[in-house]
Amino acid sequence: MNRTKYTQWFFIGPHMLLFLVFILVPSIYGVYASFTRWNLVSSPQWVGLDNYKTILFNQDSSFYHEFFNGLKNTLIFVGISVPLMVIIPLLIAVAIEHKDVKFKNFFQSIVYIPGLISISAAALIWSLIFNTQLGIVSNLFGSEFAWSATQPYAWIIIFVITVWGGTGGNMIIYRASISNVSKDLYESAEIDGAGPIQKFFHITLPSIRFPLIYTVVMTTAGAFNVFGQPLMMTDGGPRESTTVLMMYIRNLAFSHGESIAGIASAMAVLLGMIILVISACQYYVMNRNAA
């Protein structure tokens, strides 16, 4: 019994240590810092709820406008990217799993490979594609159009790079679930005269409801933490229309000038609370409908 116990801790211990050092302790300290005035150099000074009052209620403060502008832009990204990142991978998974499709693993690999590329490398690739003078897109349309400096095209290129790099992971989850659905169900549905759409809504979707809940919740949480795509592709422009909340938090904590880490921590805590509430609501609604 003791040997089994030690073996378990041998495997669990390193993960728990990394979780404690790099996630739990920094998270707890981040919450504490949100109640302080701190510049990352001197000792934090306790100010209570002042940071939160400034961010949420002081309309004369720049922090108020930064928070709500960043939140608005983040919600735009979440509201558009999450449906794309859920629906497109699902449709691809269904198409690959069709009985007449050959080389299924090959097509899966093609879709998944972009997910292995870092945000920086992916942004470099797509920046060249959308380059004003040398880009493929500009040459295709025969114009030197500043894609990243004009709306709504700035958002479009952010969504393109997001879907291109993030489709593969969700697609693999869906495909694994769809492949476990009994083929007898589909054959029986075909005998009854059901078409592809009927089979999709009455067999496929009910059979993968739990993976679907998981991908929706996790994709939404990840989308709220968006940072690399707007930073690398548009640098928050034009006129801060793509500056998301994580960019403001980074700038306040680490950018030039005096660091305002206490305010940045308060914004991060508020963002975390929003993610928790929305994720809980998503899970409750989808799980209730799936029951």
C-alpha positions as CSV (number, residue, x, y, z in Angstrom):
1,M,0.0,0.0,0.0
2,N,2.8,2.4,1.0
3,R,4.7,1.6,-2.2
4,T,1.7,2.3,-4.3
5,K,1.2,5.6,-2.5
6,Y,4.7,6.7,-3.1
7,T,4.5,5.7,-6.7
8,Q,1.4,7.9,-7.2
9,W,3.1,10.9,-5.6
10,F,6.2,10.3,-7.8
11,F,4.0,11.0,-10.8
12,I,1.7,13.6,-9.3
13,G,4.4,15.5,-7.4
14,P,6.2,17.3,-10.2
15,H,2.9,18.5,-11.7
16,M,1.6,19.7,-8.3
17,L,4.9,21.5,-7.7
18,L,4.8,23.3,-11.0
19,F,1.1,24.2,-10.4
20,L,1.9,25.6,-7.0
21,V,4.9,27.6,-8.1
22,F,3.7,29.0,-11.4
23,I,-0.1,29.1,-11.1
24,L,-1.5,29.0,-7.6
25,V,1.0,31.2,-5.8
26,P,1.1,33.9,-8.5
27,S,-2.6,33.9,-8.8
28,I,-3.1,34.4,-5.0
29,Y,-0.4,37.2,-5.1
30,G,-2.1,38.8,-8.1
31,V,-5.4,39.0,-6.2
32,Y,-3.5,40.6,-3.2
33,A,-1.7,43.0,-5.6
34,S,-5.1,44.2,-7.0
35,F,-5.8,45.8,-3.6
36,T,-2.5,47.7,-3.5
37,R,-0.7,50.5,-5.1
38,W,2.4,48.8,-6.6
39,N,5.0,49.6,-9.3
40,L,6.8,46.2,-9.3
41,V,9.8,47.8,-7.5
42,S,8.8,49.2,-4.2
43,S,6.7,47.4,-1.6
44,P,2.9,47.2,-2.3
45,Q,0.8,49.7,-0.4
46,W,-2.6,48.6,0.6
47,V,-5.4,50.7,-0.8
48,G,-8.4,48.4,-0.5
49,L,-11.0,48.7,-3.2
50,D,-9.7,52.0,-4.6
51,N,-8.3,50.3,-7.7
52,Y,-11.6,48.7,-8.5
53,K,-13.6,51.9,-7.8
54,T,-11.3,53.8,-10.2
55,I,-11.6,51.2,-13.0
56,L,-15.3,50.6,-12.7
57,F,-16.8,54.0,-11.6
58,N,-14.4,56.9,-12.2
59,Q,-15.3,58.0,-15.7
60,D,-12.7,60.8,-15.6
61,S,-9.9,58.2,-15.2
62,S,-8.0,56.8,-18.2
63,F,-8.1,53.4,-16.5
64,Y,-11.9,53.5,-16.7
65,H,-11.8,54.1,-20.5
66,E,-9.0,51.6,-21.0
67,F,-10.9,48.8,-19.2
68,F,-14.2,49.2,-20.9
69,N,-12.7,49.8,-24.3
70,G,-10.5,46.7,-23.9
71,L,-13.5,44.7,-22.6
72,K,-15.6,45.8,-25.6
73,N,-12.9,44.8,-28.0
74,T,-12.4,41.5,-26.2
75,L,-16.1,40.8,-26.3
76,I,-16.1,41.5,-30.1
77,F,-13.3,38.9,-30.5
78,V,-15.1,36.4,-28.3
79,G,-18.5,36.9,-29.9
80,I,-17.1,36.2,-33.4
81,S,-14.2,33.9,-32.9
82,V,-15.8,31.4,-30.6
83,P,-18.7,30.4,-33.0
84,L,-16.1,30.1,-35.8
85,M,-13.8,28.0,-33.6
86,V,-16.6,25.7,-32.7
87,I,-18.5,25.4,-35.9
88,I,-15.7,25.2,-38.5
89,P,-13.8,22.4,-36.7
90,L,-17.0,20.5,-36.2
91,L,-17.9,20.7,-39.9
92,I,-14.4,19.6,-40.9
93,A,-14.5,16.7,-38.5
94,V,-17.9,15.6,-39.9
95,A,-16.5,15.9,-43.4
96,I,-13.4,13.9,-42.7
97,E,-15.3,11.2,-40.9
98,H,-17.6,10.7,-43.9
99,K,-17.5,7.1,-45.0
100,D,-16.4,7.9,-48.5
101,V,-13.4,10.0,-47.5
102,K,-10.0,8.3,-47.8
103,F,-6.7,9.4,-46.2
104,K,-8.5,10.7,-43.1
105,N,-5.4,11.0,-41.0
106,F,-3.6,12.9,-43.8
107,F,-6.4,15.5,-44.0
108,Q,-6.5,15.7,-40.2
109,S,-2.7,16.4,-40.1
110,I,-3.1,19.2,-42.7
111,V,-5.7,20.9,-40.6
112,Y,-3.8,20.4,-37.3
113,I,-0.3,21.5,-38.4
114,P,-1.0,25.3,-38.1
115,G,-1.8,24.8,-34.4
116,L,1.8,23.7,-33.9
117,I,3.1,27.1,-35.1
118,S,3.7,29.8,-32.5
119,I,1.7,33.0,-32.6
120,S,4.8,35.0,-33.5
121,A,5.6,32.8,-36.5
122,A,2.0,32.6,-37.6
123,A,1.7,36.4,-37.4
124,L,4.8,36.8,-39.5
125,I,3.3,34.5,-42.2
126,W,0.0,36.3,-42.3
127,S,1.6,39.7,-42.1
128,L,3.5,38.8,-45.3
129,I,0.3,37.5,-46.9
130,F,-1.5,40.8,-46.1
131,N,1.5,43.0,-46.8
132,T,0.4,46.3,-48.4
133,Q,2.9,46.0,-51.3
134,L,4.2,42.5,-51.5
135,G,1.3,40.4,-50.0
136,I,-0.5,37.8,-52.0
137,V,-3.9,39.3,-51.1
138,S,-3.0,42.8,-52.2
139,N,-1.6,41.5,-55.5
140,L,-4.7,39.3,-56.0
141,F,-6.9,42.3,-55.7
142,G,-4.5,44.6,-57.5
143,S,-4.3,47.3,-54.8
144,E,-2.0,48.4,-52.1
145,F,-4.6,48.3,-49.3
146,A,-3.6,48.7,-45.7
147,W,-5.5,45.8,-44.3
148,S,-4.3,46.1,-40.7
149,A,-5.0,49.9,-40.6
150,T,-8.6,49.8,-41.7
151,Q,-11.7,48.4,-40.1
152,P,-13.4,46.0,-40.4
153,Y,-10.4,44.4,-42.2
154,A,-8.2,44.7,-39.1
155,W,-10.6,42.4,-37.3
156,I,-10.9,40.1,-40.3
157,I,-7.2,39.3,-40.4
158,I,-7.2,38.7,-36.6
159,F,-10.0,36.2,-37.1
160,V,-8.3,34.6,-40.0
161,I,-5.1,33.9,-38.1
162,T,-7.1,32.7,-35.0
163,V,-9.2,30.2,-37.0
164,W,-6.2,29.1,-39.1
165,G,-4.2,28.3,-36.0
166,G,-6.8,27.1,-33.6
167,T,-9.1,24.8,-35.7
168,G,-7.0,21.7,-35.5
169,G,-7.3,21.0,-31.7
170,N,-11.1,21.2,-31.6
171,M,-11.4,19.2,-34.8
172,I,-9.4,16.3,-33.3
173,I,-11.7,16.3,-30.2
174,Y,-14.8,16.2,-32.4
175,R,-13.4,13.6,-34.8
176,A,-12.5,11.3,-31.9
177,S,-16.0,11.6,-30.5
178,I,-17.7,11.1,-33.9
179,S,-15.6,8.1,-34.7
180,N,-17.0,6.4,-31.6
181,V,-20.6,6.8,-32.6
182,S,-22.1,3.5,-33.6
183,K,-22.3,3.1,-37.4
184,D,-25.5,1.1,-36.9
185,L,-27.2,4.4,-35.9
186,Y,-26.3,6.0,-39.2
187,E,-27.2,2.9,-41.2
188,S,-30.6,2.7,-39.5
189,A,-31.2,6.4,-40.2
190,E,-30.3,5.9,-43.9
191,I,-32.8,3.0,-44.1
192,D,-35.5,5.3,-42.6
193,G,-34.7,7.9,-45.3
194,A,-32.7,10.4,-43.2
195,G,-30.4,12.7,-45.1
196,P,-27.0,14.2,-44.0
197,I,-28.6,17.1,-42.2
198,Q,-31.1,15.0,-40.3
199,K,-28.3,12.6,-39.3
200,F,-26.1,15.5,-38.2
201,F,-28.7,17.1,-35.9
202,H,-30.4,13.9,-34.6
203,I,-27.4,11.6,-34.3
204,T,-24.0,13.3,-34.5
205,L,-24.7,16.4,-32.3
206,P,-26.5,14.5,-29.4
207,S,-23.7,11.9,-29.4
208,I,-20.9,14.5,-29.0
209,R,-22.7,16.9,-26.6
210,F,-20.2,16.6,-23.8
211,P,-17.1,17.2,-26.0
212,L,-19.1,20.1,-27.5
213,I,-19.7,21.6,-24.1
214,Y,-16.0,21.2,-23.3
215,T,-14.8,22.9,-26.4
216,V,-17.3,25.8,-26.1
217,V,-16.3,26.5,-22.5
218,M,-12.5,26.2,-23.1
219,T,-12.6,28.1,-26.4
220,T,-14.5,30.9,-24.7
221,A,-12.1,31.1,-21.8
222,G,-9.1,31.1,-24.2
223,A,-10.7,33.8,-26.4
224,F,-11.1,36.1,-23.4
225,N,-7.3,35.9,-22.9
226,V,-6.5,36.8,-26.5
227,F,-3.3,38.8,-26.8
228,G,-0.8,37.7,-29.4
229,Q,-3.0,38.0,-32.5
230,P,-4.0,41.7,-32.1
231,L,-0.6,42.6,-30.8
232,M,1.3,41.1,-33.7
233,M,-1.1,41.8,-36.5
234,T,-2.5,45.3,-35.8
235,D,-0.7,46.5,-32.6
236,G,-4.2,47.4,-31.3
237,G,-5.0,49.7,-34.1
238,P,-6.5,51.4,-35.9
239,R,-7.2,53.9,-33.1
240,E,-7.2,51.2,-30.4
241,S,-10.2,49.5,-32.1
242,T,-8.5,46.1,-31.7
243,T,-6.7,46.8,-28.4
244,V,-8.0,44.0,-26.2
245,L,-8.1,44.0,-22.4
246,M,-5.0,41.8,-22.0
247,M,-3.0,44.3,-24.0
248,Y,-4.0,47.1,-21.6
249,I,-3.1,44.9,-18.7
250,R,0.3,44.2,-20.1
251,N,0.9,47.9,-20.9
252,L,0.0,49.0,-17.4
253,A,2.1,46.4,-15.7
254,F,5.2,46.3,-17.9
255,S,5.2,49.1,-20.5
256,H,7.3,52.3,-20.6
257,G,6.9,54.8,-17.8
258,E,5.9,54.0,-14.3
259,S,4.4,50.6,-13.8
260,I,0.9,50.5,-12.4
261,A,0.8,46.8,-11.5
262,G,-1.9,47.3,-8.8
263,I,-4.4,48.6,-11.4
264,A,-3.2,46.0,-13.9
265,S,-3.8,43.2,-11.3
266,A,-7.3,44.6,-10.6
267,M,-8.1,44.5,-14.3
268,A,-6.8,40.9,-14.5
269,V,-9.0,39.9,-11.5
270,L,-12.1,41.4,-13.1
271,L,-11.3,39.6,-16.3
272,G,-10.9,36.4,-14.5
273,M,-14.2,36.9,-12.7
274,I,-16.0,37.6,-16.0
275,I,-14.5,34.4,-17.5
276,L,-15.6,32.3,-14.5
277,V,-19.2,33.6,-14.6
278,I,-19.6,33.2,-18.4
279,S,-18.0,29.7,-18.3
280,A,-20.3,28.6,-15.5
281,C,-23.4,30.0,-17.3
282,Q,-22.3,28.2,-20.6
283,Y,-21.8,24.9,-18.8
284,Y,-25.1,25.2,-17.0
285,V,-27.2,26.1,-20.0
286,M,-25.6,23.6,-22.4
287,N,-25.5,20.7,-19.8
288,R,-29.2,21.4,-19.0
289,N,-30.2,21.3,-22.7
290,A,-28.2,18.2,-23.3
291,A,-29.8,16.3,-20.4
